[in-house]
Amino acid sequence: MIYGLAIPNNDIKDRIKELVEISDTTYCITTDPTEEEIELWRVIYGIDIQPIPIVINDIQGALLHNSDFTKITCYELTNLTISGTLEIPDRTFAVPIRRDDGRLFLFPANVVNGEFSTVINIPTTGQFIYSDVECNIDLPEGTFTVDTLKIDCLRNTQ
């Protein structure tokens, strides 16, 4: 797990080794801190844990999508390539997408140099969602944030 901790002032920045600048905010990037360590950072350093934004800026393969990439219409069994920015170290991770009946579908995503890409292929019809809830499954609450993505997956009758 990777966490982005917003650093409030320059005095603290000198005491923390691995820092990343994102949109005029400095973050400390760390791996697998305990809940006690997170609370310690809050108390001693005054660090407010800020979610790391997942920004979708391209969708390929959909029948339709809106301009802010929050609504997709596609056919079942069609490859959708979703890409954007995610300022974390390079890695592969699972993207959980939830169907309206609560079932989770997992798809692999890769981050390279702050750019992510995932190919999803939904095997059945229904309405699907990817929101802050899904992007933080198995992570502490508020690790990541994303504009909610709603996918309407249609039966392919052709």
C-alpha positions, 0 to 999 in steps of 0.5 A: 500500500502506498500513502500520500501524506500532505506536508504542511510546512518546510520545517517538517520537509527537512526531516522527511526523506522521500518527498514528491511535489504534486500541484503545489502540494508536497507529499511524503510517499511511504509504504505500509505505515501502521495506524499508530504511525499514521496517528503519530505523524498527525500528532507530532508532525501535524501531517494531514493525510490527503487522498492521492487523486486518480485522474481519468483523462482518456477512454478508448473503446466505449460507445459513448462517454461524457467529456469529464470521463464520469459516464461510459456506455459500452457493450459487454465483452468489449475492451475499454482502455482507461488511462490518466494520471496517478502520482505514485511510484511505478507498480501494477495493482487491481482496479475493483469495479462494482456491479449494481448487485454488489459483485466486484470485478477486478482488472489489472492497471499499471502505473509508469511515470505517473501515468496509469492505464487499464484495460477492462472487459466487462463480461456481463450487462449491468450498471457498474461503478468505480468511486472512492469506495472501490479505489480504496478497497483493502486500503485505509479510508481516504488513500485515493480519490477519484471522480465517480465513474459510472459504466452502463454495460449493454448486451451486445445483440449484434 
